[in-house]
Amino acid sequence: MTGLTPDLPVNKPTEQWWEMAVDGASGPRGYGGGIVFTTPEGFKIYHTIVFNFKLTNNEAEYEALAGGLRLAQALKISRVSIKSDSSLIVGQVTGNMEAREGRMAQYKDLVLAL
């Protein structure tokens, strides 16, 4: 019966974007990171990380970003928009700033590999 009915368009679900906000913290009370995912429907998923080793604020921010990307992979999130309040991290990851210090370059490479 081919040719008797027109081909109907196939409705494929469009992949929607999630949002991931990350923040790292370093101070006298400890080291940690926070990750907040917002689903396309507006639901929020909160995740915190406690680091048991010393980090600078920028290193904590990179650790939170790497942890968030790993979590996104585990949740099978394929499209994510990332937000960070660290202009240094954003600049290095987007290529607008050079990662000069060795550890920052390693963190940048790690995040880009994820």
Long-range contacts (C-beta under 8 A, 24 or more apart in sequence): 15-78, 15-79, 16-40, 16-79, 17-79, 17-80, 17-81, 18-72, 18-77, 18-79, 18-80, 18-81, 19-80, 19-81, 19-82, 19-83, 20-68, 20-69, 20-72, 20-80, 20-81, 20-82, 20-83, 21-82, 21-83, 21-84, 22-61, 22-64, 22-65, 22-67, 22-68, 22-82, 22-83, 22-84, 23-61, 23-64, 23-84, 23-85, 24-55, 24-57, 24-58, 24-59, 24-60, 24-61, 24-62, 24-63, 24-64, 24-65, 24-86, 25-57, 25-60, 26-54, 26-55, 26-56, 26-57, 26-59, 26-60, 31-55, 31-60, 32-60, 33-60, 33-61, 33-63, 33-64, 33-67, 34-64, 35-64, 35-67, 35-68, 35-71, 37-68, 37-71, 37-72, 37-75, 37-77, 37-80, 47-71, 57-86, 58-86, 58-88, 58-89, 58-104, 59-103, 59-104, 59-107, 61-86, 61-88, 61-89, 62-89, 62-104, 62-107, 62-108, 62-110, 62-111, 63-107, 65-89, 65-93, 65-111, 66-107, 66-110, 66-111, 66-114, 69-111, 69-114, 70-114, 73-114
